[in-house]
Structures are given as C-alpha cells and as structure tokens.
Amino acid sequence: MTARFNRQMHLFEFKVVEPARNGTSMAQLNARRFVHRCRGRGLPIRLIGVEFRRAERKIVASDAERA
C-alpha cells in the first residue's frame, strides 16, 4: 500500500507470517523495488513493514526505515 502524507511517501507491506519469520515484510519491500517506482515524485520515502500471526490475531513484528 502506498500513501502520501505530510509531504512524504509511505510504502507499507502487510504480511501474515506463519510460523514465526520476522523480517519478511521489509525484505519483500526491498526485493520488489517499490522504492524505485516512487523516486520520481521527489518526496522523502519511508518503508513500513507490519507482520501478523493468524493464530494470535495480532501484530508480531514491525519495522520502518527511510529509503
């Protein structure tokens, strides 16, 4: 998901991780090169990965970084 807010681009990746494999959402954001699609807009870019576990129905990991 991509959102433009506060003069920044925010790129989100939401993943259901089973069993426990933290870090997969941020890895997918980097692997698919979503940042390159937004570079031409001239805004700062923030990557945000959020991971859920289906059984627990809650967020189990999150990470954010600037691109």
CHARMM internal coordinates of N, CA and C (Angstrom, degrees):
IC EDIT
DIST 1 N 1 CA 1.4329
DIST 1 CA 1 C 1.5263
ANGL 1 N 1 CA 1 C 107.93
DIST 1 C 2 N 1.3154
ANGL 1 CA 1 C 2 N 116.66
DIHE 1 N 1 CA 1 C 2 N 139.61
DIST 2 N 2 CA 1.4539
ANGL 1 C 2 N 2 CA 122.10
DIHE 1 CA 1 C 2 N 2 CA 178.98
DIST 2 CA 2 C 1.5223
ANGL 2 N 2 CA 2 C 108.64
DIHE 1 C 2 N 2 CA 2 C -119.64
DIST 2 C 3 N 1.3329
ANGL 2 CA 2 C 3 N 116.00
DIHE 2 N 2 CA 2 C 3 N 134.40
DIST 3 N 3 CA 1.4588
ANGL 2 C 3 N 3 CA 120.92
DIHE 2 CA 2 C 3 N 3 CA 178.41
DIST 3 CA 3 C 1.5263
ANGL 3 N 3 CA 3 C 109.33
DIHE 2 C 3 N 3 CA 3 C -136.85
DIST 3 C 4 N 1.3134
ANGL 3 CA 3 C 4 N 115.04
DIHE 3 N 3 CA 3 C 4 N 137.10
DIST 4 N 4 CA 1.4643
ANGL 3 C 4 N 4 CA 120.27
DIHE 3 CA 3 C 4 N 4 CA 174.75
DIST 4 CA 4 C 1.5238
ANGL 4 N 4 CA 4 C 106.66
DIHE 3 C 4 N 4 CA 4 C -103.27
DIST 4 C 5 N 1.3345
ANGL 4 CA 4 C 5 N 116.06
DIHE 4 N 4 CA 4 C 5 N 120.09
DIST 5 N 5 CA 1.4554
ANGL 4 C 5 N 5 CA 121.12
DIHE 4 CA 4 C 5 N 5 CA -175.86
DIST 5 CA 5 C 1.5220
ANGL 5 N 5 CA 5 C 109.06
DIHE 4 C 5 N 5 CA 5 C -152.00
DIST 5 C 6 N 1.3190
ANGL 5 CA 5 C 6 N 117.66
DIHE 5 N 5 CA 5 C 6 N 137.01
DIST 6 N 6 CA 1.4648
ANGL 5 C 6 N 6 CA 122.59
DIHE 5 CA 5 C 6 N 6 CA 177.80
DIST 6 CA 6 C 1.5247
ANGL 6 N 6 CA 6 C 112.51
DIHE 5 C 6 N 6 CA 6 C 54.86
DIST 6 C 7 N 1.3130
ANGL 6 CA 6 C 7 N 116.77
DIHE 6 N 6 CA 6 C 7 N 42.86
DIST 7 N 7 CA 1.4612
ANGL 6 C 7 N 7 CA 122.61
DIHE 6 CA 6 C 7 N 7 CA 179.32
DIST 7 CA 7 C 1.5275
ANGL 7 N 7 CA 7 C 112.71
DIHE 6 C 7 N 7 CA 7 C 57.32
DIST 7 C 8 N 1.3159
ANGL 7 CA 7 C 8 N 116.23
DIHE 7 N 7 CA 7 C 8 N 34.41
DIST 8 N 8 CA 1.4624
ANGL 7 C 8 N 8 CA 123.09
DIHE 7 CA 7 C 8 N 8 CA 175.80
DIST 8 CA 8 C 1.5214
ANGL 8 N 8 CA 8 C 108.87
DIHE 7 C 8 N 8 CA 8 C -139.23
DIST 8 C 9 N 1.3233
ANGL 8 CA 8 C 9 N 115.63
DIHE 8 N 8 CA 8 C 9 N 155.21
DIST 9 N 9 CA 1.4665
ANGL 8 C 9 N 9 CA 121.55
DIHE 8 CA 8 C 9 N 9 CA 170.99
DIST 9 CA 9 C 1.5179
ANGL 9 N 9 CA 9 C 107.38
DIHE 8 C 9 N 9 CA 9 C -99.56
DIST 9 C 10 N 1.3132
ANGL 9 CA 9 C 10 N 116.60
DIHE 9 N 9 CA 9 C 10 N 130.77
DIST 10 N 10 CA 1.4620
ANGL 9 C 10 N 10 CA 122.36
DIHE 9 CA 9 C 10 N 10 CA 178.52
DIST 10 CA 10 C 1.5321
ANGL 10 N 10 CA 10 C 107.32
DIHE 9 C 10 N 10 CA 10 C -115.27
DIST 10 C 11 N 1.3113
ANGL 10 CA 10 C 11 N 116.46
DIHE 10 N 10 CA 10 C 11 N 120.77
DIST 11 N 11 CA 1.4596
ANGL 10 C 11 N 11 CA 121.69
DIHE 10 CA 10 C 11 N 11 CA 178.48
DIST 11 CA 11 C 1.5239
ANGL 11 N 11 CA 11 C 108.09
DIHE 10 C 11 N 11 CA 11 C -107.69
DIST 11 C 12 N 1.3170
ANGL 11 CA 11 C 12 N 116.96
DIHE 11 N 11 CA 11 C 12 N 118.59
DIST 12 N 12 CA 1.4571
ANGL 11 C 12 N 12 CA 122.79
DIHE 11 CA 11 C 12 N 12 CA -177.51
DIST 12 CA 12 C 1.5220
ANGL 12 N 12 CA 12 C 110.14
DIHE 11 C 12 N 12 CA 12 C -107.34
DIST 12 C 13 N 1.3191
ANGL 12 CA 12 C 13 N 115.54
DIHE 12 N 12 CA 12 C 13 N 145.29
DIST 13 N 13 CA 1.4638
ANGL 12 C 13 N 13 CA 122.12
DIHE 12 CA 12 C 13 N 13 CA 169.77
DIST 13 CA 13 C 1.5229
ANGL 13 N 13 CA 13 C 106.32
DIHE 12 C 13 N 13 CA 13 C -132.21
DIST 13 C 14 N 1.3363
ANGL 13 CA 13 C 14 N 116.68
DIHE 13 N 13 CA 13 C 14 N 121.45
DIST 14 N 14 CA 1.4554
ANGL 13 C 14 N 14 CA 122.63
DIHE 13 CA 13 C 14 N 14 CA 178.32
DIST 14 CA 14 C 1.5253
ANGL 14 N 14 CA 14 C 107.49
DIHE 13 C 14 N 14 CA 14 C -109.03
DIST 14 C 15 N 1.3245
ANGL 14 CA 14 C 15 N 116.80
DIHE 14 N 14 CA 14 C 15 N 127.94
DIST 15 N 15 CA 1.4679
ANGL 14 C 15 N 15 CA 120.91
DIHE 14 CA 14 C 15 N 15 CA -177.66
DIST 15 CA 15 C 1.5224
ANGL 15 N 15 CA 15 C 110.04
DIHE 14 C 15 N 15 CA 15 C -131.71
DIST 15 C 16 N 1.3251
ANGL 15 CA 15 C 16 N 115.07
DIHE 15 N 15 CA 15 C 16 N 141.82
DIST 16 N 16 CA 1.4545
ANGL 15 C 16 N 16 CA 121.28
DIHE 15 CA 15 C 16 N 16 CA 167.31
DIST 16 CA 16 C 1.5179
ANGL 16 N 16 CA 16 C 105.29
DIHE 15 C 16 N 16 CA 16 C -94.57
DIST 16 C 17 N 1.3145
ANGL 16 CA 16 C 17 N 117.16
DIHE 16 N 16 CA 16 C 17 N 120.08
DIST 17 N 17 CA 1.4645
ANGL 16 C 17 N 17 CA 121.12
DIHE 16 CA 16 C 17 N 17 CA -176.69
DIST 17 CA 17 C 1.5231
ANGL 17 N 17 CA 17 C 109.43
DIHE 16 C 17 N 17 CA 17 C -111.33
DIST 17 C 18 N 1.2998
ANGL 17 CA 17 C 18 N 115.28
DIHE 17 N 17 CA 17 C 18 N 124.90
DIST 18 N 18 CA 1.4654
ANGL 17 C 18 N 18 CA 122.33
DIHE 17 CA 17 C 18 N 18 CA 178.45
DIST 18 CA 18 C 1.5090
ANGL 18 N 18 CA 18 C 108.61
DIHE 17 C 18 N 18 CA 18 C -136.49
DIST 18 C 19 N 1.2782
ANGL 18 CA 18 C 19 N 122.47
DIHE 18 N 18 CA 18 C 19 N 128.13
DIST 19 N 19 CA 1.4731
ANGL 18 C 19 N 19 CA 125.50
DIHE 18 CA 18 C 19 N 19 CA -11.59
DIST 19 CA 19 C 1.5282
ANGL 19 N 19 CA 19 C 110.09
DIHE 18 C 19 N 19 CA 19 C -71.02
DIST 19 C 20 N 1.2918
ANGL 19 CA 19 C 20 N 120.29
DIHE 19 N 19 CA 19 C 20 N -104.35
DIST 20 N 20 CA 1.4746
ANGL 19 C 20 N 20 CA 121.44
DIHE 19 CA 19 C 20 N 20 CA -176.56
DIST 20 CA 20 C 1.5232
ANGL 20 N 20 CA 20 C 109.98
DIHE 19 C 20 N 20 CA 20 C -109.80
DIST 20 C 21 N 1.3144
ANGL 20 CA 20 C 21 N 116.65
DIHE 20 N 20 CA 20 C 21 N 102.21
DIST 21 N 21 CA 1.4684
ANGL 20 C 21 N 21 CA 121.35
DIHE 20 CA 20 C 21 N 21 CA 178.01
DIST 21 CA 21 C 1.5170
ANGL 21 N 21 CA 21 C 108.63
DIHE 20 C 21 N 21 CA 21 C -131.87
DIST 21 C 22 N 1.2958
ANGL 21 CA 21 C 22 N 116.70
DIHE 21 N 21 CA 21 C 22 N 71.90
DIST 22 N 22 CA 1.4605
ANGL 21 C 22 N 22 CA 120.72
DIHE 21 CA 21 C 22 N 22 CA -178.01
DIST 22 CA 22 C 1.5198
ANGL 22 N 22 CA 22 C 110.60
DIHE 21 C 22 N 22 CA 22 C -64.15
DIST 22 C 23 N 1.3161
ANGL 22 CA 22 C 23 N 115.47
DIHE 22 N 22 CA 22 C 23 N 145.43
DIST 23 N 23 CA 1.4509
ANGL 22 C 23 N 23 CA 121.21
DIHE 22 CA 22 C 23 N 23 CA 177.91
DIST 23 CA 23 C 1.5080
ANGL 23 N 23 CA 23 C 114.76
DIHE 22 C 23 N 23 CA 23 C 99.87
DIST 23 C 24 N 1.3213
ANGL 23 CA 23 C 24 N 118.05
DIHE 23 N 23 CA 23 C 24 N -4.44
DIST 24 N 24 CA 1.4660
ANGL 23 C 24 N 24 CA 119.24
DIHE 23 CA 23 C 24 N 24 CA -176.05
DIST 24 CA 24 C 1.5248
ANGL 24 N 24 CA 24 C 112.53
DIHE 23 C 24 N 24 CA 24 C -73.37
DIST 24 C 25 N 1.3154
ANGL 24 CA 24 C 25 N 118.29
DIHE 24 N 24 CA 24 C 25 N -30.08
DIST 25 N 25 CA 1.4684
ANGL 24 C 25 N 25 CA 119.11
DIHE 24 CA 24 C 25 N 25 CA -179.05
DIST 25 CA 25 C 1.5230
ANGL 25 N 25 CA 25 C 111.15
DIHE 24 C 25 N 25 CA 25 C -68.70
DIST 25 C 26 N 1.3232
ANGL 25 CA 25 C 26 N 118.26
DIHE 25 N 25 CA 25 C 26 N -43.16
DIST 26 N 26 CA 1.4621
ANGL 25 C 26 N 26 CA 120.98
DIHE 25 CA 25 C 26 N 26 CA 178.97
DIST 26 CA 26 C 1.5269
ANGL 26 N 26 CA 26 C 110.24
DIHE 25 C 26 N 26 CA 26 C -68.34
DIST 26 C 27 N 1.3220
ANGL 26 CA 26 C 27 N 116.87
DIHE 26 N 26 CA 26 C 27 N -37.95
DIST 27 N 27 CA 1.4616
ANGL 26 C 27 N 27 CA 120.54
DIHE 26 CA 26 C 27 N 27 CA 177.79
DIST 27 CA 27 C 1.5267
ANGL 27 N 27 CA 27 C 110.65
DIHE 26 C 27 N 27 CA 27 C -61.92
DIST 27 C 28 N 1.3235
ANGL 27 CA 27 C 28 N 117.01
DIHE 27 N 27 CA 27 C 28 N -38.78
DIST 28 N 28 CA 1.4596
ANGL 27 C 28 N 28 CA 120.08
DIHE 27 CA 27 C 28 N 28 CA 179.60
DIST 28 CA 28 C 1.5280
ANGL 28 N 28 CA 28 C 111.21
DIHE 27 C 28 N 28 CA 28 C -68.82
DIST 28 C 29 N 1.3251
ANGL 28 CA 28 C 29 N 117.47
DIHE 28 N 28 CA 28 C 29 N -39.72
DIST 29 N 29 CA 1.4692
ANGL 28 C 29 N 29 CA 120.20
DIHE 28 CA 28 C 29 N 29 CA 176.37
DIST 29 CA 29 C 1.5233
ANGL 29 N 29 CA 29 C 110.35
DIHE 28 C 29 N 29 CA 29 C -57.79
DIST 29 C 30 N 1.3103
ANGL 29 CA 29 C 30 N 117.54
DIHE 29 N 29 CA 29 C 30 N -43.74
DIST 30 N 30 CA 1.4626
ANGL 29 C 30 N 30 CA 121.45
DIHE 29 CA 29 C 30 N 30 CA -179.52
DIST 30 CA 30 C 1.5262
ANGL 30 N 30 CA 30 C 111.92
DIHE 29 C 30 N 30 CA 30 C -72.01
DIST 30 C 31 N 1.3221
ANGL 30 CA 30 C 31 N 117.53
DIHE 30 N 30 CA 30 C 31 N -39.84
DIST 31 N 31 CA 1.4645
ANGL 30 C 31 N 31 CA 121.25
DIHE 30 CA 30 C 31 N 31 CA -176.95
DIST 31 CA 31 C 1.5267
ANGL 31 N 31 CA 31 C 111.84
DIHE 30 C 31 N 31 CA 31 C -66.87
DIST 31 C 32 N 1.2968
ANGL 31 CA 31 C 32 N 116.92
DIHE 31 N 31 CA 31 C 32 N -36.95
DIST 32 N 32 CA 1.4696
ANGL 31 C 32 N 32 CA 120.04
DIHE 31 CA 31 C 32 N 32 CA -177.14
DIST 32 CA 32 C 1.5195
ANGL 32 N 32 CA 32 C 113.02
DIHE 31 C 32 N 32 CA 32 C -86.29
DIST 32 C 33 N 1.3009
ANGL 32 CA 32 C 33 N 117.37
DIHE 32 N 32 CA 32 C 33 N -0.72
DIST 33 N 33 CA 1.4601
ANGL 32 C 33 N 33 CA 123.84
DIHE 32 CA 32 C 33 N 33 CA 173.73
DIST 33 CA 33 C 1.5313
ANGL 33 N 33 CA 33 C 113.04
DIHE 32 C 33 N 33 CA 33 C 56.09
DIST 33 C 34 N 1.3323
ANGL 33 CA 33 C 34 N 116.09
DIHE 33 N 33 CA 33 C 34 N 41.42
DIST 34 N 34 CA 1.4566
ANGL 33 C 34 N 34 CA 120.59
DIHE 33 CA 33 C 34 N 34 CA 178.08
DIST 34 CA 34 C 1.5267
ANGL 34 N 34 CA 34 C 111.64
DIHE 33 C 34 N 34 CA 34 C -62.02
DIST 34 C 35 N 1.3193
ANGL 34 CA 34 C 35 N 117.34
DIHE 34 N 34 CA 34 C 35 N -29.53
DIST 35 N 35 CA 1.4583
ANGL 34 C 35 N 35 CA 121.79
DIHE 34 CA 34 C 35 N 35 CA -178.52
DIST 35 CA 35 C 1.5222
ANGL 35 N 35 CA 35 C 110.62
DIHE 34 C 35 N 35 CA 35 C -60.26
DIST 35 C 36 N 1.3093
ANGL 35 CA 35 C 36 N 116.97
DIHE 35 N 35 CA 35 C 36 N -40.57
DIST 36 N 36 CA 1.4588
ANGL 35 C 36 N 36 CA 121.04
DIHE 35 CA 35 C 36 N 36 CA -177.05
DIST 36 CA 36 C 1.5310
ANGL 36 N 36 CA 36 C 112.00
DIHE 35 C 36 N 36 CA 36 C -63.82
DIST 36 C 37 N 1.3038
ANGL 36 CA 36 C 37 N 117.47
DIHE 36 N 36 CA 36 C 37 N -27.87
DIST 37 N 37 CA 1.4623
ANGL 36 C 37 N 37 CA 120.83
DIHE 36 CA 36 C 37 N 37 CA 178.92
DIST 37 CA 37 C 1.5258
ANGL 37 N 37 CA 37 C 111.84
DIHE 36 C 37 N 37 CA 37 C -72.32
DIST 37 C 38 N 1.3217
ANGL 37 CA 37 C 38 N 117.40
DIHE 37 N 37 CA 37 C 38 N -24.41
DIST 38 N 38 CA 1.4689
ANGL 37 C 38 N 38 CA 121.42
DIHE 37 CA 37 C 38 N 38 CA -176.41
DIST 38 CA 38 C 1.5239
ANGL 38 N 38 CA 38 C 113.55
DIHE 37 C 38 N 38 CA 38 C -103.28
DIST 38 C 39 N 1.3061
ANGL 38 CA 38 C 39 N 118.35
DIHE 38 N 38 CA 38 C 39 N -7.71
DIST 39 N 39 CA 1.4647
ANGL 38 C 39 N 39 CA 121.30
DIHE 38 CA 38 C 39 N 39 CA -176.55
DIST 39 CA 39 C 1.5244
ANGL 39 N 39 CA 39 C 113.49
DIHE 38 C 39 N 39 CA 39 C -58.53
DIST 39 C 40 N 1.2975
ANGL 39 CA 39 C 40 N 118.95
DIHE 39 N 39 CA 39 C 40 N -36.84
DIST 40 N 40 CA 1.4476
ANGL 39 C 40 N 40 CA 122.79
DIHE 39 CA 39 C 40 N 40 CA -175.34
DIST 40 CA 40 C 1.5205
ANGL 40 N 40 CA 40 C 114.65
DIHE 39 C 40 N 40 CA 40 C -66.44
DIST 40 C 41 N 1.3005
ANGL 40 CA 40 C 41 N 118.05
DIHE 40 N 40 CA 40 C 41 N -11.48
DIST 41 N 41 CA 1.4584
ANGL 40 C 41 N 41 CA 121.38
DIHE 40 CA 40 C 41 N 41 CA -178.03
DIST 41 CA 41 C 1.5238
ANGL 41 N 41 CA 41 C 112.47
DIHE 40 C 41 N 41 CA 41 C -80.76
DIST 41 C 42 N 1.3307
ANGL 41 CA 41 C 42 N 117.90
DIHE 41 N 41 CA 41 C 42 N -12.39
DIST 42 N 42 CA 1.4529
ANGL 41 C 42 N 42 CA 121.99
DIHE 41 CA 41 C 42 N 42 CA 176.43
DIST 42 CA 42 C 1.5154
ANGL 42 N 42 CA 42 C 115.38
DIHE 41 C 42 N 42 CA 42 C 72.50
DIST 42 C 43 N 1.3193
ANGL 42 CA 42 C 43 N 117.46
DIHE 42 N 42 CA 42 C 43 N 18.72
DIST 43 N 43 CA 1.4578
ANGL 42 C 43 N 43 CA 121.58
DIHE 42 CA 42 C 43 N 43 CA 178.73
DIST 43 CA 43 C 1.5250
ANGL 43 N 43 CA 43 C 110.26
DIHE 42 C 43 N 43 CA 43 C -108.49
DIST 43 C 44 N 1.3390
ANGL 43 CA 43 C 44 N 117.61
DIHE 43 N 43 CA 43 C 44 N 152.60
DIST 44 N 44 CA 1.4629
ANGL 43 C 44 N 44 CA 119.43
DIHE 43 CA 43 C 44 N 44 CA 172.89
DIST 44 CA 44 C 1.5337
ANGL 44 N 44 CA 44 C 109.54
DIHE 43 C 44 N 44 CA 44 C -61.32
DIST 44 C 45 N 1.3246
ANGL 44 CA 44 C 45 N 116.39
DIHE 44 N 44 CA 44 C 45 N 145.80
DIST 45 N 45 CA 1.4629
ANGL 44 C 45 N 45 CA 121.55
DIHE 44 CA 44 C 45 N 45 CA -176.33
DIST 45 CA 45 C 1.5172
ANGL 45 N 45 CA 45 C 109.47
DIHE 44 C 45 N 45 CA 45 C -118.89
DIST 45 C 46 N 1.3276
ANGL 45 CA 45 C 46 N 115.34
DIHE 45 N 45 CA 45 C 46 N 134.85
DIST 46 N 46 CA 1.4619
ANGL 45 C 46 N 46 CA 122.01
DIHE 45 CA 45 C 46 N 46 CA 178.59
DIST 46 CA 46 C 1.5225
ANGL 46 N 46 CA 46 C 108.11
DIHE 45 C 46 N 46 CA 46 C -122.97
DIST 46 C 47 N 1.3206
ANGL 46 CA 46 C 47 N 117.27
DIHE 46 N 46 CA 46 C 47 N 129.09
DIST 47 N 47 CA 1.4672
ANGL 46 C 47 N 47 CA 123.17
DIHE 46 CA 46 C 47 N 47 CA 177.15
DIST 47 CA 47 C 1.5213
ANGL 47 N 47 CA 47 C 108.90
DIHE 46 C 47 N 47 CA 47 C -99.41
DIST 47 C 48 N 1.3230
ANGL 47 CA 47 C 48 N 116.65
DIHE 47 N 47 CA 47 C 48 N 132.96
DIST 48 N 48 CA 1.4602
ANGL 47 C 48 N 48 CA 121.15
DIHE 47 CA 47 C 48 N 48 CA -178.50
DIST 48 CA 48 C 1.5199
ANGL 48 N 48 CA 48 C 108.66
DIHE 47 C 48 N 48 CA 48 C -133.96
DIST 48 C 49 N 1.3181
ANGL 48 CA 48 C 49 N 116.46
DIHE 48 N 48 CA 48 C 49 N 118.90
DIST 49 N 49 CA 1.4639
ANGL 48 C 49 N 49 CA 122.09
DIHE 48 CA 48 C 49 N 49 CA 178.14
DIST 49 CA 49 C 1.5167
ANGL 49 N 49 CA 49 C 110.31
DIHE 48 C 49 N 49 CA 49 C -110.19
DIST 49 C 50 N 1.3324
ANGL 49 CA 49 C 50 N 116.48
DIHE 49 N 49 CA 49 C 50 N 131.05
DIST 50 N 50 CA 1.4610
ANGL 49 C 50 N 50 CA 121.86
DIHE 49 CA 49 C 50 N 50 CA -179.50
DIST 50 CA 50 C 1.5265
ANGL 50 N 50 CA 50 C 107.59
DIHE 49 C 50 N 50 CA 50 C -128.05
DIST 50 C 51 N 1.3308
ANGL 50 CA 50 C 51 N 115.62
DIHE 50 N 50 CA 50 C 51 N 131.06
DIST 51 N 51 CA 1.4651
ANGL 50 C 51 N 51 CA 120.48
DIHE 50 CA 50 C 51 N 51 CA -177.54
DIST 51 CA 51 C 1.5227
ANGL 51 N 51 CA 51 C 111.19
DIHE 50 C 51 N 51 CA 51 C -123.28
DIST 51 C 52 N 1.3330
ANGL 51 CA 51 C 52 N 114.54
DIHE 51 N 51 CA 51 C 52 N 137.67
DIST 52 N 52 CA 1.4510
ANGL 51 C 52 N 52 CA 122.26
DIHE 51 CA 51 C 52 N 52 CA -177.94
DIST 52 CA 52 C 1.5204
ANGL 52 N 52 CA 52 C 109.47
DIHE 51 C 52 N 52 CA 52 C -120.75
DIST 52 C 53 N 1.3222
ANGL 52 CA 52 C 53 N 116.06
DIHE 52 N 52 CA 52 C 53 N 156.20
DIST 53 N 53 CA 1.4676
ANGL 52 C 53 N 53 CA 121.78
DIHE 52 CA 52 C 53 N 53 CA 168.20
DIST 53 CA 53 C 1.5184
ANGL 53 N 53 CA 53 C 107.46
DIHE 52 C 53 N 53 CA 53 C -114.39
DIST 53 C 54 N 1.2899
ANGL 53 CA 53 C 54 N 114.40
DIHE 53 N 53 CA 53 C 54 N 128.81
DIST 54 N 54 CA 1.4645
ANGL 53 C 54 N 54 CA 120.85
DIHE 53 CA 53 C 54 N 54 CA -176.51
DIST 54 CA 54 C 1.5290
ANGL 54 N 54 CA 54 C 111.88
DIHE 53 C 54 N 54 CA 54 C -61.86
DIST 54 C 55 N 1.3207
ANGL 54 CA 54 C 55 N 117.42
DIHE 54 N 54 CA 54 C 55 N -45.42
DIST 55 N 55 CA 1.4627
ANGL 54 C 55 N 55 CA 120.85
DIHE 54 CA 54 C 55 N 55 CA -176.24
DIST 55 CA 55 C 1.5250
ANGL 55 N 55 CA 55 C 111.94
DIHE 54 C 55 N 55 CA 55 C -63.43
DIST 55 C 56 N 1.3311
ANGL 55 CA 55 C 56 N 116.85
DIHE 55 N 55 CA 55 C 56 N -39.28
DIST 56 N 56 CA 1.4642
ANGL 55 C 56 N 56 CA 120.84
DIHE 55 CA 55 C 56 N 56 CA -176.91
DIST 56 CA 56 C 1.5258
ANGL 56 N 56 CA 56 C 112.32
DIHE 55 C 56 N 56 CA 56 C -88.18
DIST 56 C 57 N 1.3385
ANGL 56 CA 56 C 57 N 116.12
DIHE 56 N 56 CA 56 C 57 N -19.05
DIST 57 N 57 CA 1.4639
ANGL 56 C 57 N 57 CA 122.21
DIHE 56 CA 56 C 57 N 57 CA -179.43
DIST 57 CA 57 C 1.5221
ANGL 57 N 57 CA 57 C 112.24
DIHE 56 C 57 N 57 CA 57 C 54.22
DIST 57 C 58 N 1.3272
ANGL 57 CA 57 C 58 N 114.26
DIHE 57 N 57 CA 57 C 58 N 47.91
DIST 58 N 58 CA 1.4580
ANGL 57 C 58 N 58 CA 118.85
DIHE 57 CA 57 C 58 N 58 CA 177.43
DIST 58 CA 58 C 1.5241
ANGL 58 N 58 CA 58 C 110.04
DIHE 57 C 58 N 58 CA 58 C -152.35
DIST 58 C 59 N 1.3237
ANGL 58 CA 58 C 59 N 115.78
DIHE 58 N 58 CA 58 C 59 N 165.14
DIST 59 N 59 CA 1.4596
ANGL 58 C 59 N 59 CA 121.17
DIHE 58 CA 58 C 59 N 59 CA 175.96
DIST 59 CA 59 C 1.5123
ANGL 59 N 59 CA 59 C 107.72
DIHE 58 C 59 N 59 CA 59 C -73.46
DIST 59 C 60 N 1.3344
ANGL 59 CA 59 C 60 N 115.66
DIHE 59 N 59 CA 59 C 60 N 129.09
DIST 60 N 60 CA 1.4618
ANGL 59 C 60 N 60 CA 120.18
DIHE 59 CA 59 C 60 N 60 CA -179.61
DIST 60 CA 60 C 1.5314
ANGL 60 N 60 CA 60 C 112.15
DIHE 59 C 60 N 60 CA 60 C -109.46
DIST 60 C 61 N 1.3270
ANGL 60 CA 60 C 61 N 117.09
DIHE 60 N 60 CA 60 C 61 N -16.57
DIST 61 N 61 CA 1.4563
ANGL 60 C 61 N 61 CA 120.07
DIHE 60 CA 60 C 61 N 61 CA 178.56
DIST 61 CA 61 C 1.5209
ANGL 61 N 61 CA 61 C 109.00
DIHE 60 C 61 N 61 CA 61 C -161.43
DIST 61 C 62 N 1.3121
ANGL 61 CA 61 C 62 N 114.40
DIHE 61 N 61 CA 61 C 62 N 151.00
DIST 62 N 62 CA 1.4685
ANGL 61 C 62 N 62 CA 119.93
DIHE 61 CA 61 C 62 N 62 CA 173.58
DIST 62 CA 62 C 1.5241
ANGL 62 N 62 CA 62 C 107.68
DIHE 61 C 62 N 62 CA 62 C -152.67
DIST 62 C 63 N 1.3070
ANGL 62 CA 62 C 63 N 114.92
DIHE 62 N 62 CA 62 C 63 N 156.27
DIST 63 N 63 CA 1.4574
ANGL 62 C 63 N 63 CA 120.57
DIHE 62 CA 62 C 63 N 63 CA -178.79
DIST 63 CA 63 C 1.5249
ANGL 63 N 63 CA 63 C 107.81
DIHE 62 C 63 N 63 CA 63 C -153.94
DIST 63 C 64 N 1.3127
ANGL 63 CA 63 C 64 N 116.07
DIHE 63 N 63 CA 63 C 64 N 150.73
DIST 64 N 64 CA 1.4628
ANGL 63 C 64 N 64 CA 120.76
DIHE 63 CA 63 C 64 N 64 CA 177.85
DIST 64 CA 64 C 1.5093
ANGL 64 N 64 CA 64 C 108.82
DIHE 63 C 64 N 64 CA 64 C -143.92
DIST 64 C 65 N 1.3153
ANGL 64 CA 64 C 65 N 115.45
DIHE 64 N 64 CA 64 C 65 N 146.49
DIST 65 N 65 CA 1.4605
ANGL 64 C 65 N 65 CA 120.88
DIHE 64 CA 64 C 65 N 65 CA 176.64
DIST 65 CA 65 C 1.5156
ANGL 65 N 65 CA 65 C 109.57
DIHE 64 C 65 N 65 CA 65 C -154.46
DIST 65 C 66 N 1.3081
ANGL 65 CA 65 C 66 N 115.07
DIHE 65 N 65 CA 65 C 66 N 157.45
DIST 66 N 66 CA 1.4589
ANGL 65 C 66 N 66 CA 120.56
DIHE 65 CA 65 C 66 N 66 CA 175.74
DIST 66 CA 66 C 1.5151
ANGL 66 N 66 CA 66 C 108.92
DIHE 65 C 66 N 66 CA 66 C -91.93
DIST 66 C 67 N 1.3042
ANGL 66 CA 66 C 67 N 114.53
DIHE 66 N 66 CA 66 C 67 N 142.39
DIST 67 N 67 CA 1.4616
ANGL 66 C 67 N 67 CA 118.95
DIHE 66 CA 66 C 67 N 67 CA -179.24
DIST 67 CA 67 C 1.5094
ANGL 67 N 67 CA 67 C 110.33
DIHE 66 C 67 N 67 CA 67 C -101.89
END
COOR INIT
IC SEED 1 N 1 CA 1 C
IC BUILD
